[in-house]
């Protein structure tokens, strides 16, 4: 698994659209700072959270901050 930045933001945007997520620019930028696999997993989690009534942007931002902290600590 790559630990570098996600330079394929178009894949992330495309997956978000497939999942019916309308994400803010800040959220997409946060996803772009994560490895692609992590971004895609977060999108899946956000889609599930949205189905339960949660804001997918908030879910992604919160988890992305945790992941970025972990990568900085252990990366």
C-alpha positions in Angstrom: 0.0 0.0 0.0 1.4 3.4 -1.0 1.7 6.0 1.6 2.3 8.9 -0.8 -0.2 11.6 -1.7 -3.2 10.8 -3.9 -2.2 12.5 -7.2 -5.3 10.9 -9.0 -7.9 13.3 -7.6 -10.1 12.6 -10.6 -10.5 8.9 -9.5 -11.6 10.2 -6.1 -14.1 12.7 -7.6 -15.4 10.0 -9.9 -15.9 7.5 -7.1 -17.6 10.2 -5.0 -20.0 10.9 -7.9 -20.7 7.1 -8.3 -21.6 6.9 -4.6 -23.9 9.9 -4.9 -21.7 12.1 -2.7 -21.7 15.9 -3.3 -18.4 16.9 -1.6 -17.1 20.3 -0.8 -13.7 21.5 -2.2 -12.1 21.3 1.2 -13.2 17.7 1.6 -11.8 16.8 -1.8 -8.5 18.5 -0.9 -8.3 16.5 2.3 -8.9 13.3 0.3 -6.2 14.2 -2.2 -3.7 14.3 0.7 -4.3 10.7 1.5 -3.2 7.6 -0.4 -5.8 6.6 -3.0 -6.8 3.4 -1.2 -7.5 5.3 2.0 -9.5 7.9 0.1 -11.6 5.3 -1.6 -12.3 3.6 1.8 -13.3 6.9 3.3 -15.7 7.6 0.4 -17.4 4.2 1.1 -17.7 5.0 4.8 -19.0 8.5 4.0 -21.6 7.0 1.7 -22.8 4.7 4.4 -22.9 7.5 6.9 -24.9 9.7 4.5 -27.5 6.9 4.2 -27.8 7.2 8.0 -28.3 10.9 7.8 -24.8 12.1 8.6 -22.9 14.8 6.6 -20.4 13.0 4.4 -18.1 16.0 4.4 -17.9 16.0 8.2 -17.2 12.2 8.3 -14.4 12.5 5.7 -12.8 15.5 7.3 -12.8 13.9 10.8 -11.4 10.6 9.5 -8.9 12.3 7.2 -7.5 14.3 10.1 -7.0 11.1 12.1 -5.4 9.3 9.2 -3.0 12.2 8.4 -2.0 12.3 12.1 -1.3 8.5 12.0 0.7 8.8 8.8 2.8 11.6 10.3 3.3 9.6 13.5 4.0 6.2 11.9 4.6 7.0 8.2 
